[in-house]
């Protein structure tokens, strides 16, 4: 799994990076790519704050825009991202799946209540409601993302998973044909690097 330690503010890239191939089909892949390397050795984290995490979930229909997530919720979403990245990395590299990542994803899939629970109080008597609405919203989102990751990693598209072949990019994608870049920009950067290497190699030989 690639290291992403220095975090830059969640501002749009110039130009904004489009979703990597497959990220629109699999929200788990989109989540895995929600932290990405940018020039200068930094990382752009789209989940860096509760507001960013809420926006990310709302844009994907996983939470209402006014969900009011707290930092603990954003941290749980970032944690699931790292566990999913670990599973994707192990699949891409042909390595055993990390036990901790498996446990975390399985836990997320089974934690969300299937329905509103039954409660009783002196005012309302018996009624059904979520005891902690914000927490339940997050748990349902985490469960959906974890289940999507399981579908991706065990389904027919798993063999197409690959890492972007343009350092320092840290995104993953579903390979189409021979394409190994997550975006046109990464492809252009890789081709420019190859051209530069060829030019400098010839210059050293002359």
Secondary structure as UniProt FT lines:
FT   STRAND          7..8
FT   TURN            21..25
FT   HELIX           27..32
FT   STRAND          35..38
FT   TURN            39..41
FT   STRAND          42..45
FT   TURN            46..47
FT   HELIX           50..59
FT   TURN            60..61
FT   TURN            65..66
FT   HELIX           71..93
FT   HELIX           99..111
FT   STRAND          117..121
FT   TURN            122..124
FT   STRAND          125..129
FT   HELIX           133..154
FT   TURN            156..157
FT   HELIX           158..160
FT   STRAND          161..163
FT   TURN            167..168
FT   STRAND          172..174
FT   TURN            177..178
FT   HELIX           184..205
//
